[in-house]
Amino acid sequence: MNRKRISCICLAALVVMVFLVGCSGKGAADSESTPTETITEETTQRETVAVQTEEETLQVMVGEEGPGAMESSESQEPDKKAEAFAEKIQEAVSDRNLDTLADLLFYPCVFITGDQEKIILEKRDDLTKQNPDMVFGDDLMVAVANVDTGMLEISPAGIVLGEGESRIIYQVKTDGTMGITEIKE
């Protein structure tokens, strides 16, 4: 519910921004054009985005360029894959399943224990032989479970699941494959 309200507020702000940018770009020479003509011209360069809330559907005209512009469905695809991968990680952690987690790693992977011991996991067995209590400590379990996978940010450093000391970091390679590169209990 709260996420939907934030989306509506963001969309409302975006509508105001689009309106202001559209109005500020028109000079005295364009004063003869009617608002309908202006909208028609701008509509050819924009796409309609619909957001469904519990109460209503909002449609917003969004420009193809500039800050706040929506990405095309092709460029959003990596975000959806990153979200799905994060959900797989959350499931493996919540199930305390070392085998499933091991399948999600890029090797070598860094594992930092609760005692700050750094272990380099060179192969799958290096993780599956670990004590599950050491890998799935309470702090890591809570940190990963509390991540909203819909709000992930992809950066060159990776995608971080968790806040503070306990976290899992995974990378998206240029070929689109994803894997965990660091686990910190």
C-alpha positions, -999 to +999 in steps of 0.1 A: +000+000+000+027+025+010+047+016-022+016+024-043+012+058-027+049+066-034+044+056-070+014+079-073+032+108-057+062+103-081+039+101-111+021+133-100+054+151-096+064+138-131+032+151-146+039+186-131+076+184-144+065+175-179+039+203-179+064+228-167+091+217-191+065+218-220+054+253-210+088+268-204+101+256-238+075+277-257+085+313-266+065+343-278+066+330-314+047+299-304+019+319-286-003+315-317-004+277-313-033+263-292-028+240-263-043+212-284-017+217-311+011+217-285-001+184-270-005+168-304+031+177-313+045+165-280+024+133-280+043+120-310+075+120-290+061+106-258+046+073-245+017+067-222+025+049-190-004+035-169+000+028-132-028+008-115-036+017-079-063+002-058-086+031-065-079+041-101-056+039-131-034+070-138-021+077-172+009+099-175+027+113-206+064+106-202+091+120-224+117+096-240+147+117-228+158+136-198+157+130-160+127+111-148+120+096-182+109+060-183+132+035-198+120+013-227+109-022-219+142-036-233+163-015-209+141-024-180+146-061-186+179-063-167+162-047-137+135-074-137+162-101-140+181-085-111+149-084-090+142-121-098+178-130-089+175-111-056+143-130-048+162-163-055+188-152-030+162-142-004+146-176-008+179-195-004+188-175+027+153-178+043+154-216+037+190-218+050+199-238+019+236-239+012+232-260-020+208-234-036+230-205-024+261-222-038+244-223-073+240-185-072+277-177-067+303-164-091+335-182-081+358-171-065+335-155-040+344-137-008+328-149+024+334-129+056+323-146+088+307-129+118+342-129+134+355-110+103+375-140+090+378-138+052+373-170+033+377-172-004+352-197-019+370-211-050+344-238-058+309-249-049+320-274-023+339-246-004+305-231+005+284-263+009+310-277+035+305-246+057+284-248+089+250-233+079+248-215+112+280-197+103+268-187+069+231-179+078+236-159+110+206-139+124+220-106+112+223-118+075+189-135+076+172-103+088+192-080+065+184-100+033+148-106+043+142-068+047+153-059+012+126-046-011+136-063-044+115-038-064+138-010-053+172-024-062+198-001-077+223-015-101+257+001-099+292-009-113+301-021-078+272-045-078+238-049-062+237-050-024+211-070-005+210-058+031+221-027+051+249-022+075+275-049+081+255-080+070+249-082+033+251-101+001+265-084-030+259-097-065+271-086-099+255-085-134+281-093-161+280-078-195+266-111-209+236-107-185+246-135-161+244-128-124+261-142-094+270-135-058+305-121-053+305-114-016+286-127+015+292-109+047+276-123+079 
